[in-house]
Structures are given as structure tokens and as C-alpha cells.
Amino acid sequence: MKKSGLIFLATLVSLTILPGFCFSTARAAGGSPASQTPQNAATVNGKPISMAAYQSQVNRLLQQLSMTGRKLDDKQMSTLKQRILDNLVTREVLKQQAEKEGIKVAPAKVDAEMAVIEKATTPEHFAASLKQMNMTQASFKDSLATQMTIRELINHDLASKLTVTPQEVKAFYDSNPKLFNAPEMVRASHILVKVPKNATAQQKAAALAKIKAARKRILKGEDFATVAKQVSEDPGTKDKGGDLNYFPKGQMVPEFDKVAFALQPGQVSNIVKTSFGYHIIKVTDKKPAGMVPFDKIKDRIEQHLKSQKMQKALPEYIQSLKSKDKIETFVKS
């Protein structure tokens, strides 16, 4: 089992428009005093960005900072607040451009993305993350829809026009050999019977009896994947016959890791106890450490290089849109 299987949902509605990008926007010359427009933090082509939306982002930042124990001086706080406002303006500029170009994301796609997010965590953790971000499920979904629309816009106007040549891909591979040294990898499947943290002796005995019965079935010749689908209590792998795919040393909890790397392909372990409960592990393949072949990694290198080019081109694209818009900001630095 992996050391941590939960995601932090706040990254999906972070202060930047897309991971890795951060933009700034200068105040429009001759902007109205804040006292004249107290309800708005800014306007883009007359469309307001409410002070409430801006303050909500600021409060979210302050809450996250308080959880980490970080303290910022006045200058740092002013810079972060300006960044929040800049990003809200940039988000609105891109949103309006998407509307101009008729770019929309179908509700079904947003629903599908929401389903992926919710499936990747527990309902309790999802609810806790929303509370931490001071968002409802509806507001989170609205933010996700906007983010997806902006992504479509950028893909349409920018990413689709960027190219990476095969020569560039090969040159990157040859120039960075250390990046492609793969560690030893194991592919394993497992069956898990959970044991609650505060389990009684009776609960522990019942879980142990269940895992022993499953192992007995496997040793008698039953298919491991079939038994896993019927018995395993790991929701992430049960429907896949317990398959965990490939993983390197250190990715799983120590007790699991030690046994998995000691087994040979085809071997089934004894019962393994971890903080999650009782496991049976079957190793299905092993890959020795070594250089990842170029043909297996070239597509990922191409995407990486394309992403780098987009990071360079995106600020210029954003600025070109802003130069055509009327932007006014009313928040004092």
C-alpha cells in the first residue's frame, strides 16, 4: 500500500490559473479610488470582480498560512495580495476570451472530472478539503468548470500551435542521462483485509481468519485476481484483481515493500501485517535498474519540452489579451 493515497484538493483551485504559471497585471492608469467602488476589487471590460471574491481568496491564503505556521511581514503580504488580484484579473480576461471564441466545456465533461476527483479520495476528506478552502461543492464545481474552459482556450490558441521536433526530443534525452536512470521496479498485486486502528481482539481475529482463508484458496490453485475481486477491501485495486502496477523501493509502507522486493515473479507471500491490515502479495514482474529506453520515454519528453515552450509563450499571450482589454483595479497595495 502507498504511504499516502489522499489528494489535496486545494491544488485544483490554486491561486494561479494553471500549475507553474503566475502572471501579473499592472493597474490601469487613472483607476477609480476604492471609495468610489467599494463592492469591486477590479473590473475587466466593465465586468466586475467582486471584493467578496477577492477577500475570499485572501482569507483562504491566510487560513493556509496559519495551518503551516508561516508568518509574513507587511511587504510579503502585500505582494501576495497583489498576486491574488492579478490572478483573478487574468482568470477573468481568459474567461472572457473563451466566450469571444465560443469555447465551452460540456457539462458532462465537468461532471466526469468531478467524479474523478471524488473517486480519488474519501467523501470525508473531500468535504474537509472544501471546508478548508471555504468552498461548497457547487462553488468548487463552478471553479473547476472555469479552469477547464481556460485550459481549452489555451490548448486551442497556444498549445496546438507549438511543435517539438524529433531532433529536439533526442537531444534532450542524450543530454540528460541521469534523468532516465530508472530504479529497480516491482509489479505486484495484493489482497487486503483491513484492520481498524482501534480494533478489538475479536475484529483482529476475524480479519486474520478472512485473509488466511483467501490465501488457502490461492494455494489450492484459484486465480489470484479472482480471489482479490471477491475478498480484497482495497477499493483502489480490488476491481483490478489487486494490481498495484509497477513501483520502486520506498513507495509502499516498509513492511509491504520488504516482502514485495524479496519475492520472485509468480511467488505468493505469507500474510503480511501493515498499518492498513493484513495482506497477501503476489509479484507478477520485476524490472532491474537501468536506463529507460528512448522509445519508451520519447513521448513524455516531447510533452515536457512542449510544456516548457508553453510556459515561455503563455505570459506573452496573456499580455496580448490584456493590452486589448480595459482593466481597472481598486484594491490598494
Secondary structure by P-SEA (a helix, b strand, c coil): ccccccccccccccccccccbbbbbcccccccccccccccccccccccccaaaaaaaaaaaaaaaaaacccccaaaaaaaaaaaaaaaaaaaaaaaaaaaacccccaaaaaaaaaaaaaaccaaaaaaaaaaacccaaaaaaaaaaaaaaaaaaaacccccccccaaaaaaaaaaccccccccbbbbbccccccccccccaaaaaaaaaaaaaaaaaaaacccaaaaaaacccccccccccccccccccccccaaaaaaaaaccccccccccccccccbbbbbccccccccccccccaaaaaaaaaaaaaaaaaaaaaaaaaaaccccccccc
